[in-house]
């Protein structure tokens, strides 16, 4: 029985190390943005029984404006399916678009100039998204900043996860 526990520990350690490898590959893709201060990218990795949750996140500030860029792969990204939507009120909007062949959502709250941009990198075989949330920044500036990240490289890493 002791040998079984030791073998199981090695299998779990190997799968966690492999998952960590992907997070470490994603962190450099959370680039420096000119004119913005940024923390070091952080990552979280988990895998169990062929289910993965891999994230890499970085926070940015410029005056009172904040951004948070995150790459989510696996279970954490699996609930994002982009239906065609366009909804606008005096308070803000939610719309879907396609940029560089990537489906995405843009949400914007006009009163506090905040929202999020969700880019679906891949839906299968491994779900992956890039999310840029923003505060005190207009949506067009946030979208322009989101375009500076290498979505193709993020997608490539997501498709390597096994």
C-alpha positions, 0 to 999 in steps of 0.5 A, spaced: 500 500 500 505 504 501 508 503 494 501 505 491 501 512 495 508 513 493 506 512 486 500 516 486 504 522 489 509 522 483 503 522 478 500 528 482 507 531 482 508 530 475 502 533 473 502 539 477 509 540 474 507 540 467 501 544 469 506 549 472 510 549 465 504 552 461 503 558 466 510 559 466 509 560 459 503 564 459 506 569 464 511 573 459 505 574 454 502 579 459 507 584 457 509 591 459 504 596 457 508 603 455 506 608 460 503 603 465 506 600 471 505 593 472 506 588 478 509 581 476 505 576 473 502 571 477 500 564 476 495 558 478 496 551 476 491 545 477 490 539 474 487 533 476 484 527 472 485 530 465 481 537 468 486 543 468 485 550 471 491 554 469 491 562 469 496 567 469 494 574 471 498 581 471 495 588 474 497 594 471 496 602 474 496 609 471 494 614 475 487 612 478 486 607 472 487 600 473 487 594 468 488 586 469 490 582 464 488 574 465 489 568 461 485 562 463 485 555 460 481 549 462 475 549 467 476 556 468 475 558 461 469 553 459 463 557 460 465 563 455 461 561 449 460 568 445 453 568 442 452 574 437 449 580 442 448 587 442 445 591 448 446 598 449 443 603 454 444 610 457 448 606 463 453 602 458 453 596 453 455 589 452 456 587 445 460 581 441 465 582 435 470 578 432 477 581 431 483 578 428 478 572 427 477 571 435 470 572 438 470 577 443 465 580 448 466 588 450 462 590 456 462 598 458 459 601 464 459 609 462 458 612 469 465 609 472 468 608 465 469 600 467 468 594 464 471 587 461 473 585 454 473 577 453 477 574 448 475 567 446 482 564 444 480 557 443 473 553 445 476 546 444 480 541 445 482 546 451 478 552 452 482 558 453 480 566 454 484 572 455 480 577 459 482 584 460 478 588 465 479 595 466 477 601 471 477 609 469 479 607 462 474 608 456 472 602 452 476 604 446 483 605 450 482 598 453 480 595 446 486 598 443 491 595 449 488 588 449 490 588 442 497 589 444 497 582 447 499 576 443 493 572 442 496 567 437 501 565 442 496 564 448 492 560 443 498 556 441 500 554 449 493 553 450 492 548 445 499 544 447 495 543 454 494 535 455 
